[in-house]
Amino acid sequence: MRYFVITGHKAYTDGNFKLDDIAGGAGRLDILVRCVTAAFCLSHNLRKDAEVYLVLEGGEDPPKTVRFDGQRVRYLNPDERSTASLIRNALLKKIPPGGEANSSPGVYVSRRSFADVLTELAPKGSFVYLKEDGTDCRQFTFPENPIFVLGDNHDLTAEEEGLLLTHDPARINVGPLSLHADQCLILVQNELDRQQAVVPRE
């Protein structure tokens, strides 16, 4: 399995935003939407071996985490508006105490914080911190179940980075230039595909 944890530092958590203004009116939710597309979408297919955790920290009701499960997700399309709608519908759900709510097939919402998500994922794989000063990903041997962690249009805060470093992550970069978060996801997916030489199943 491939796990992706992306923090949306200003992304709205109350679902009170318009789908035609997810960049300015939803705290740069557009970045997280593109990350979902990058993690799952193939040509005429979806990856089943990916799971995405969007940690939303903005708006009036933080934190919330929206989780996409590639083995169960349905109605996920490449366009930003429909993916934003899946996220908004999740944010509008009532969350049971200490649990998560299912808003549509493969999409879940909880009140997990960044620290909670790291703790939950720690037994499932090995953390990989996408950081510009890390090892070139083409010189890196990916672990069996990588857990990729990155920020949105801002780096992790000092507190978030400190929490991540307690899990002893590997640090990698995807090239010599600073790229958007979704571009980073596409590149690490491609490097994993090349290393594993796996053709995703239908």
WOSULSUL-V730990 format. One line per field, one symbol per residue. ss: DSSP state (a for helix, b for strand, c for the rest). phi: phi as a letter, one per 20 degrees, with the letter a starting at -180 (. if undefined). A space follows every 10 residues. Layout:
ss = ???
phi = ???
//
This chain:
ss = cbbbbbbbcc cccccccccc ccccccccaa aaaaaaaaaa bbccbbcccb bbbbbbcccc cccbbbbbbc ccccccccca aaaaaaaaaa accccccccb bbbbccbbbb cccaaaaaaa aacccbbbbb bbbbbbaaac cccccbbbbb cccccccaaa aaaaaccccb bbbccccccc aaaaaaaaaa aaaaaacccc cc
phi = .ddcdcedfc ffddmebefe bfeeecmmfg ffffffgffd edfmacfeec bddeeecdmd ceeccddddf fcfcmedfef ffffffffff feffefgmcc deebgncccb dfegffffff egfeacfcee bfeefgfedd efffcfdecb eeecfgfgff ffffffelff cccdqfdfcf gfffffffff ffgffeldeg ff
//
